[in-house]
């Protein structure tokens, strides 16, 4: 079973993918993986999301495939059954944290305030998704958290773009970042696989500070 450290070490950027049509799943993942993004987060926001996770696990054995927007223990179980190798949630609840801790799956729990972050760290989750990053204070917020919450590292997500991505990645308490800019609805609906691959390539090459 993968650890969260294995996932954040693999790539500086985790694409946050929302699949509307299952037929888009393979060409989209091919573009991302060819571009160098091999950690794929599929949000559970559409009816085909679990099928997409199943398909990607089968067709891309060297990629790391996870489920995002996991809201509760029921969705957690569905994601596990589909083969998800990690779980991401926008925020957390006590029952979700208990369920994930019990199953041992790699988990990026969402937090936006110091109290939420401290509570998660008490449960042993010291790598957290900072969400919604731009709306919740962005780079300045993360910079302010570095000294008091020095043991916590973040994957900021929400509002990240090619323009601000490098500012986040230069922070010492940022492990990696997440975003959908390279897999936007417009690009996917337009089947712009070459452009997605190009954006993935640029994202995969972003430098990290550590
Ligand atoms: C998420 O679920 O993490 C966000 O929806 C991704 O945010 P973005 O679409 O602003 O990149």
Boltz pocket constraint, residues with backbone or C-beta under 6 A from the ligand:
constraints:
  - pocket:
      binder: B
      contacts: [[A, 16], [A, 43], [A, 68], [A, 69], [A, 131], [A, 157], [A, 158], [A, 159], [A, 160], [A, 178], [A, 179], [A, 180], [A, 181]]
      max_distance: 6.0
